[in-house]
Amino acid sequence: MITTKQKTPFIFAVPALLLSAAFFGNLFVEGWNWSSFDFIIAGILLFGSALLINLMIRSERTFSSKLIVCSVILLLLLLVWAELAVGIFGSPFAGS
């Protein structure tokens, strides 16, 4: 069985791998134009979500409540990411 200490590096490795994939995509893919500000915002969103999920996993709640809260965190991450990318809600900080 995997312990909580063993899950923590995996939880934080996923955002690091996603950011490194975006970095190499920015270097080698034509049309991929992320600025340093884009990487900072992506890092804050990804590592912030990973931190919240890690805190939720370590909490003393039931498995079902952990699953629900982690799902809400991931849903909020996806909604904010989509808003920043294409502006699905039309807010002032939207990408379009």
C-alpha positions as CSV (number, residue, x, y, z in Angstrom):
1,M,0.0,0.0,0.0
2,I,1.2,3.5,-0.8
3,T,1.6,5.8,2.2
4,T,0.8,9.5,2.3
5,K,4.5,10.3,2.3
6,Q,4.9,8.3,-0.9
7,K,2.0,10.1,-2.6
8,T,3.4,13.6,-2.0
9,P,6.2,13.5,-4.5
10,F,3.9,12.1,-7.2
11,I,1.3,14.9,-6.5
12,F,4.0,17.6,-7.0
13,A,5.7,15.8,-9.9
14,V,2.6,16.0,-12.1
15,P,2.6,19.9,-12.3
16,A,6.4,19.9,-12.8
17,L,6.0,17.5,-15.7
18,L,3.2,19.5,-17.2
19,L,5.2,22.7,-17.0
20,S,8.3,21.1,-18.4
21,A,6.2,19.8,-21.3
22,A,4.8,23.3,-21.9
23,F,8.4,24.7,-21.7
24,F,9.7,22.3,-24.4
25,G,6.5,22.8,-26.5
26,N,7.2,26.5,-26.3
27,L,10.8,25.9,-27.5
28,F,10.1,23.5,-30.4
29,V,6.5,24.0,-31.5
30,E,5.8,26.8,-33.9
31,G,2.8,28.9,-32.8
32,W,3.2,28.1,-29.1
33,N,4.0,31.5,-27.6
34,W,4.0,31.5,-23.8
35,S,5.6,34.4,-22.1
36,S,7.3,34.1,-18.7
37,F,4.1,35.5,-17.1
38,D,2.1,32.6,-18.6
39,F,4.5,30.1,-17.0
40,I,4.3,31.9,-13.7
41,I,0.5,31.8,-13.7
42,A,0.4,28.2,-14.9
43,G,2.8,27.3,-12.1
44,I,0.7,29.1,-9.5
45,L,-2.4,27.3,-10.7
46,L,-0.9,23.9,-11.0
47,F,1.2,23.8,-7.8
48,G,-1.6,25.6,-5.8
49,S,-4.0,22.9,-6.9
50,A,-1.5,20.2,-6.0
51,L,-1.0,21.7,-2.6
52,L,-4.7,21.9,-1.9
53,I,-5.1,18.3,-3.1
54,N,-2.2,17.2,-0.9
55,L,-3.7,18.9,2.1
56,M,-7.0,17.3,1.4
57,I,-5.5,13.8,1.1
58,R,-3.7,14.3,4.5
59,S,-6.9,15.4,6.2
60,E,-8.9,13.1,8.5
61,R,-12.0,13.2,6.4
62,T,-13.8,10.2,4.9
63,F,-12.7,8.9,1.5
64,S,-15.9,10.1,-0.2
65,S,-15.6,13.7,1.1
66,K,-11.9,13.7,0.0
67,L,-12.9,12.6,-3.4
68,I,-15.6,15.2,-3.8
69,V,-13.4,18.1,-2.6
70,C,-10.5,17.0,-4.8
71,S,-12.9,16.8,-7.8
72,V,-14.1,20.3,-7.0
73,I,-10.5,21.6,-6.8
74,L,-9.7,20.0,-10.2
75,L,-12.9,21.4,-11.7
76,L,-12.1,24.9,-10.5
77,L,-8.6,24.5,-11.9
78,L,-10.0,23.6,-15.3
79,L,-12.5,26.4,-15.3
80,V,-9.9,29.0,-14.4
81,W,-7.5,27.6,-17.0
82,A,-10.1,27.7,-19.7
83,E,-11.1,31.2,-18.8
84,L,-7.5,32.4,-19.0
85,A,-7.0,30.6,-22.3
86,V,-10.1,31.4,-24.3
87,G,-12.4,33.4,-22.1
88,I,-15.5,31.1,-21.8
89,F,-17.1,33.5,-19.3
90,G,-15.9,36.8,-20.8
91,S,-14.3,38.2,-17.7
92,P,-11.8,41.1,-17.9
93,F,-8.8,38.8,-17.5
94,A,-9.9,36.4,-20.2
95,G,-7.4,35.4,-22.9
96,S,-9.4,36.4,-25.9
